[in-house]
Amino acid sequence: GAGMGMTAPVSITAFPAEDGSLQQKVKVSLRIPSQFQANPPCPSDESIKIEERQGMTIYSTQFGGYAKEADYVNYAAKLKSALGSEAAYRTDFYFCNGYDPPMKPYGRRNEVWFVKE
Protein backbone atom coordinates (compact mmCIF):
# COMPACT_ATOMS: atom_id res chain seq x y z
CA GLY A 1 0.00 0.00 0.00
CA ALA A 2 3.00 2.35 0.01
CA GLY A 3 3.72 4.36 -3.13
CA MET A 4 7.44 4.68 -3.79
CA GLY A 5 7.65 6.07 -7.31
CA MET A 6 10.15 4.94 -9.91
CA THR A 7 13.83 4.71 -9.07
CA ALA A 8 16.89 4.56 -11.28
CA PRO A 9 18.49 2.61 -12.60
CA VAL A 10 16.11 -0.12 -13.61
CA SER A 11 18.53 -3.03 -13.62
CA ILE A 12 17.96 -6.19 -15.64
CA THR A 13 20.14 -9.20 -14.90
CA ALA A 14 20.83 -10.79 -18.27
CA PHE A 15 22.05 -14.35 -18.71
CA PRO A 16 23.99 -14.69 -21.99
CA ALA A 17 23.80 -17.81 -24.13
CA GLU A 18 26.88 -19.33 -25.80
CA ASP A 19 26.39 -17.14 -28.90
CA GLY A 20 26.13 -13.93 -26.84
CA SER A 21 22.36 -13.59 -27.24
CA LEU A 22 20.30 -13.38 -24.06
CA GLN A 23 18.46 -16.34 -22.59
CA GLN A 24 14.76 -15.89 -21.98
CA LYS A 25 15.16 -15.73 -18.21
CA VAL A 26 15.85 -12.25 -16.86
CA LYS A 27 15.57 -10.63 -13.46
CA VAL A 28 14.39 -7.03 -13.16
CA SER A 29 15.56 -5.08 -10.10
CA LEU A 30 14.41 -1.71 -8.81
CA ARG A 31 16.19 0.25 -6.10
CA ILE A 32 14.17 0.82 -2.94
CA PRO A 33 14.24 4.57 -2.11
CA SER A 34 16.45 5.56 0.83
CA GLN A 35 13.59 6.37 3.19
CA PHE A 36 12.26 2.79 2.85
CA GLN A 37 15.54 0.85 2.95
CA ALA A 38 15.72 0.30 6.72
CA ASN A 39 12.19 -1.12 6.80
CA PRO A 40 10.87 -1.84 3.28
CA PRO A 41 7.15 -2.49 2.88
CA CYS A 42 6.23 -6.13 2.36
CA PRO A 43 5.26 -6.86 -1.28
CA SER A 44 1.66 -7.97 -1.79
CA ASP A 45 2.64 -10.01 -4.88
CA GLU A 46 4.51 -13.22 -4.00
CA SER A 47 6.54 -13.06 -7.23
CA ILE A 48 8.22 -9.87 -5.93
CA LYS A 49 11.16 -10.44 -3.62
CA ILE A 50 13.23 -7.99 -1.60
CA GLU A 51 16.94 -8.71 -1.94
CA GLU A 52 19.95 -6.91 -0.62
CA ARG A 53 22.61 -6.42 -3.27
CA GLN A 54 26.09 -6.55 -1.81
CA GLY A 55 28.72 -4.01 -2.78
CA MET A 56 30.50 -4.83 -6.01
CA THR A 57 33.11 -3.49 -8.37
CA ILE A 58 31.98 -3.28 -11.96
CA TYR A 59 33.32 -2.70 -15.44
CA SER A 60 30.87 -0.46 -17.27
CA THR A 61 30.08 1.05 -20.64
CA GLN A 62 27.47 3.71 -21.34
CA PHE A 63 25.35 4.47 -24.41
CA GLY A 64 22.31 6.56 -25.33
CA GLY A 65 18.99 6.10 -27.09
CA TYR A 66 16.04 3.81 -26.46
CA ALA A 67 17.88 0.60 -25.57
CA LYS A 68 16.69 -2.69 -26.98
CA GLU A 69 18.00 -6.19 -26.27
CA ALA A 70 20.23 -6.03 -29.35
CA ASP A 71 21.80 -2.80 -28.05
CA TYR A 72 22.66 -4.36 -24.70
CA VAL A 73 24.10 -7.46 -26.42
CA ASN A 74 26.14 -5.25 -28.78
CA TYR A 75 27.54 -3.06 -25.99
CA ALA A 76 28.27 -6.11 -23.83
CA ALA A 77 30.34 -7.50 -26.73
CA LYS A 78 32.15 -4.17 -27.07
CA LEU A 79 32.88 -4.08 -23.33
CA LYS A 80 34.15 -7.67 -23.45
CA SER A 81 36.43 -6.76 -26.35
CA ALA A 82 37.71 -3.62 -24.61
CA LEU A 83 38.54 -5.58 -21.44
CA GLY A 84 40.41 -8.29 -23.31
CA SER A 85 41.63 -11.38 -21.52
CA GLU A 86 43.34 -9.62 -18.61
CA ALA A 87 40.21 -8.57 -16.67
CA ALA A 88 38.47 -11.14 -14.46
CA TYR A 89 34.69 -10.75 -14.35
CA ARG A 90 31.56 -12.88 -14.09
CA THR A 91 30.56 -14.34 -17.45
CA ASP A 92 27.37 -16.13 -16.39
CA PHE A 93 25.41 -12.86 -16.13
CA TYR A 94 25.68 -9.11 -16.56
CA PHE A 95 23.50 -6.10 -15.78
CA CYS A 96 21.60 -4.00 -18.32
CA ASN A 97 20.68 -0.65 -16.77
CA GLY A 98 18.33 2.10 -17.88
CA TYR A 99 18.15 5.43 -16.11
CA ASP A 100 15.38 7.33 -17.88
CA PRO A 101 11.58 7.31 -18.00
CA PRO A 102 10.08 6.11 -21.30
CA MET A 103 8.82 9.60 -22.21
CA LYS A 104 12.31 11.16 -22.21
CA PRO A 105 13.21 11.41 -25.91
CA TYR A 106 16.75 12.85 -25.75
CA GLY A 107 19.85 12.49 -23.61
CA ARG A 108 18.99 8.96 -22.52
CA ARG A 109 21.48 6.94 -20.46
CA ASN A 110 21.94 3.17 -20.55
CA GLU A 111 24.78 1.07 -19.18
CA VAL A 112 26.09 -2.49 -19.32
CA TRP A 113 27.85 -3.70 -16.16
CA PHE A 114 30.17 -6.68 -15.79
CA VAL A 115 30.85 -7.67 -12.17
CA LYS A 116 34.54 -7.91 -11.32
CA GLU A 117 35.61 -11.22 -9.75
Secondary structure as UniProt FT lines:
FT   STRAND          10..16
FT   TURN            18..19
FT   STRAND          22..29
FT   HELIX           34..37
FT   TURN            46..47
FT   STRAND          58..63
FT   HELIX           69..83
FT   TURN            84..86
FT   STRAND          94..98
FT   TURN            102..103
FT   STRAND          110..116
//
